[in-house]
Each structure stands twice: as C-alpha cells, then as structure tokens.
Amino acid sequence: GDAVIPIDVDLQDPIEVIPHLIEKWQAGADMVLAKRSDRSTDGRMKRKTAEWFYKLHNKISNPKIEENVGDFRLMSRDVVENIKQMPERNLFMKGVLSWVGGKTDVVGYARAERVAGDSKFNGWKLWNLALEGITSFSTFPLRIWTYIGLFIAGMSFLYGTWMIIDKLIFGNNVPGYPSLLVSVLFLGGVQLIGIGILGEYIGRIYIETKKRPKYIIKNGKKNG
C-alpha cells in the first residue's frame, strides 16, 4: 500500500483517529504520529517512569523521540522502504522511526481505558525496552566511565597535592590511611579512564556494525 498504519491488537487506540492521520499524510507528511494527549488511564508509576525515560533518552541519545507516542502512527511507503533497508536485527522501533525522519506531523487523541484483560507489558519488559532504546542510539553509557575516572583521578590528585603541601610547608604529619586511600583512588580513576577509552572504541565499533546509511535520499533524478 501507499501507507501503513500499525495499531495495537487490543484496540485501545481509537480507529476514529485514522482518517485524521490519512488527512495529514495527504497534506504531505511522510509520517504522522498519533500522540496521547494525556496518560490518565495509566497508573501513576507508569506515567512517571515513562516521563523519566523520555527525558533521559532525549538528553543523551540522538535522534530525540516524541513523548507519549506508541506504535500507532501512519508511515508512508518511502518510510517503510527505508526501514526495510536497515540491516540491524535488534530494532528499537521508536528510535528507528525517528531516525528515518522525513516530514513529520502529529495528531493528538485520548486513549480509552482497557475494557478487558491486563497489559502483558509489565515493568520488567518496560525496563528492558528502555535499556534497548538508550543503548541503540547512544554511546553515553560507555563514555560516562571516562568522565567518572577523570573526576576520581582529579580529586585524588588534588587531595594528594594538598597533603604534600601540608607536610612540606606547614609541617603537619600525614597519617598513613589518607595517603594510601589517595593512591588507591588515583589508580582506580586511571583504570576507569582506560575503561572509558576502550568504551569509546567499542562504541564506535558498535555504531559501525549497525551499518546505518549516512543519509536517506527522498527524491532522485537520473540524467539521460
């Protein structure tokens, strides 16, 4: 078809929204997101964890994803074909769909409460989904060890310098335990810096193995 609209099988998402999605697509949008106007039908914990996830993901990952948007959306044929060309096996679809890009529009709607049954997407599955989303589009979890190592090594170096000055200039005795602790912390910080540098290279290898195209051609013309 010229467009694809995925929707959850429980039909919590109202099909009455579909004509509005099609209208936006016919107006020129490559992707039309169905965005929940509120999450009042969800529990407080689920609302807060979803809010934290979106903030964290959009802070450390690229591209950013629209908040309160699930799989319910309209995708043009071009978007679908671009996704099919991606060689990745583990796909975080929210991130992939945002990465593919194109002209995007949004339609707001209110989701009704579940009529029957309970959601099979429990807290453990949501946690794993959040980890997959962050690690699929960010190397920050690897890079952060470099920053932690630099901080620990820097603080221990400054404290060690102060102990030397305190001994040489003021003549105060330096107990054994603080000097030993400084040495251990400094070496630990250096080790974390090394781990962080390795993480940088591993992150680059991880990105390369995904083989995502550098750009997507929307329209092309051939000469002759």
C-alpha positions in Angstrom: 0.0 0.0 0.0 1.0 3.7 -0.2 0.8 4.0 3.6 1.0 1.7 6.6 -0.8 2.2 10.0 0.3 -0.2 12.8 -2.1 -0.4 15.7 -2.2 -2.5 18.9 -4.4 -5.6 18.7 -6.3 -4.6 21.9 -7.8 -1.6 20.0 -7.3 0.8 22.9 -6.2 3.3 20.3 -9.4 4.6 18.6 -9.7 3.8 15.0 -11.6 7.1 14.6 -8.2 8.8 14.6 -7.1 7.0 11.4 -8.9 9.4 9.0 -7.1 12.3 10.7 -3.8 10.5 10.1 -4.6 10.0 6.5 -5.5 13.6 6.1 -2.1 14.8 7.4 -0.4 12.3 5.1 -2.3 13.5 2.1 -1.2 17.0 3.0 2.4 16.0 2.6 3.6 14.3 5.8 5.9 11.3 5.5 5.0 10.2 9.0 2.0 11.1 11.2 2.3 10.4 14.9 -0.8 9.6 17.0 0.1 11.3 20.3 -1.8 10.7 23.5 -3.0 14.0 24.9 -2.8 12.6 28.5 -1.9 9.4 30.2 -4.7 9.4 32.8 -5.6 5.8 32.0 -2.2 4.7 33.2 -1.1 4.2 36.8 1.0 6.9 38.5 4.1 4.8 38.5 3.9 4.1 34.8 3.3 7.7 34.0 6.3 8.8 36.0 8.7 6.2 34.6 7.6 7.0 31.1 8.3 10.7 31.7 11.7 9.9 33.2 12.6 7.6 30.2 11.7 10.2 27.6 13.7 12.9 29.4 16.8 10.7 29.8 16.6 9.3 26.3 16.2 12.7 24.7 19.0 14.1 26.8 21.7 11.5 25.9 20.5 10.0 22.6 20.1 11.1 19.1 17.6 11.3 17.5 15.1 12.5 20.0 11.7 10.7 20.2 8.3 12.3 20.6 6.9 11.8 24.1 3.7 9.8 24.6 3.7 8.2 21.2 3.5 4.5 20.7 3.3 2.3 17.6 0.0 3.9 16.5 1.0 6.1 13.5 1.0 6.4 9.8 4.1 5.7 7.7 4.4 6.5 4.0 5.7 3.8 1.6 9.0 5.7 1.4 9.5 5.4 5.2 8.6 1.7 5.2 11.1 1.0 2.4 13.8 2.9 4.2 13.2 0.9 7.4 13.3 -2.4 5.4 16.8 -1.5 4.1 18.3 -1.2 7.6 20.4 -4.3 8.3 20.0 -4.2 12.1 18.4 -7.1 13.9 17.5 -5.6 17.3 15.4 -2.7 16.4 14.1 -0.1 18.9 11.3 1.0 16.6 10.6 4.3 18.3 14.1 5.4 17.7 14.4 3.9 14.2 11.2 5.7 13.1 12.5 9.0 14.5 15.9 8.4 12.9 14.4 7.7 9.4 12.8 11.1 9.7 11.1 12.8 6.9 8.4 15.4 7.2 6.5 14.5 10.5 3.2 15.7 11.8 1.3 14.9 15.0 -2.4 14.1 15.7 -3.5 14.3 19.4 -6.0 11.8 20.8 -7.3 10.4 24.1 -6.9 6.7 24.8 -9.8 5.0 26.4 -9.3 2.6 29.4 -8.7 -1.0 28.7 -12.1 -2.9 28.6 -10.9 -6.4 29.2 -7.7 -8.1 30.4 -4.4 -6.7 31.6 -1.4 -5.4 29.7 1.2 -8.1 29.1 3.9 -5.3 29.0 4.9 -5.5 32.7 7.5 -3.4 34.5 10.4 -5.8 33.6 9.6 -5.6 29.9 9.4 -1.8 30.0 12.7 -1.7 31.8 14.3 -3.8 29.1 12.7 -1.7 26.4 14.2 1.4 28.0 17.7 -0.1 28.1 17.4 -1.2 24.5 16.3 2.3 23.5 19.1 4.1 25.2 21.9 1.6 24.1 20.6 1.5 20.5 21.1 5.2 19.9 23.7 6.4 22.5 27.2 5.5 23.5 26.9 7.6 26.7 26.7 4.6 29.0 30.2 3.6 27.7 31.6 7.2 27.6 30.5 8.0 31.2 33.2 5.9 32.7 35.8 8.3 31.2 34.2 11.2 33.0 33.9 9.3 36.3 37.6 8.2 36.0 38.7 11.8 35.3 36.7 13.1 38.3 38.1 10.5 40.7 41.7 10.8 39.5 41.5 14.6 39.5 40.0 14.8 43.0 42.6 12.3 44.4 45.4 14.2 42.7 44.3 17.5 44.2 43.9 15.9 47.7 47.4 14.3 47.3 48.9 17.6 46.3 47.3 19.2 49.4 48.8 16.6 51.7 52.3 17.2 50.3 51.9 20.9 50.7 50.6 20.4 54.2 53.6 18.3 55.1 56.3 20.4 53.4 55.1 23.9 54.3 53.1 23.5 57.5 55.0 20.5 58.9 51.9 18.6 59.7 52.2 14.8 59.9 50.2 12.9 57.2 48.6 9.7 58.6 49.1 6.5 56.6 45.5 5.8 55.8 44.7 9.0 53.8 47.8 8.7 51.7 47.0 5.1 51.0 43.4 6.0 50.1 44.5 8.7 47.8 46.9 6.3 46.0 44.1 3.7 45.6 41.6 6.2 44.4 44.0 7.8 41.9 44.9 4.4 40.4 41.2 3.5 40.3 40.5 6.7 38.5 43.2 6.0 35.9 41.8 2.5 35.4 38.3 3.9 34.8 39.8 6.4 32.3 41.3 3.4 30.5 38.0 1.6 30.6 36.3 4.7 29.2 38.8 5.0 26.3 38.1 1.3 25.5 34.4 2.1 25.7 34.9 4.9 23.1 36.3 2.4 20.6 33.8 -0.2 21.4 31.0 2.3 20.9 32.4 3.3 17.5 32.6 -0.4 16.6 29.0 -0.9 17.8 27.8 2.0 15.6 29.7 0.8 12.6 28.3 -2.7 12.8 24.8 -1.3 12.6 25.7 0.0 9.0 23.0 2.7 9.1 23.1 4.8 5.9 24.7 8.2 6.4 21.7 9.8 4.7 18.4 8.9 3.0 17.5 10.1 -0.5 13.9 11.2 -0.7 13.8 12.1 -4.4 16.3 11.3 -7.1 16.6 12.1 -10.8 18.7 10.3 -13.4 20.2 12.0 -16.4 19.6 10.6 -19.9 
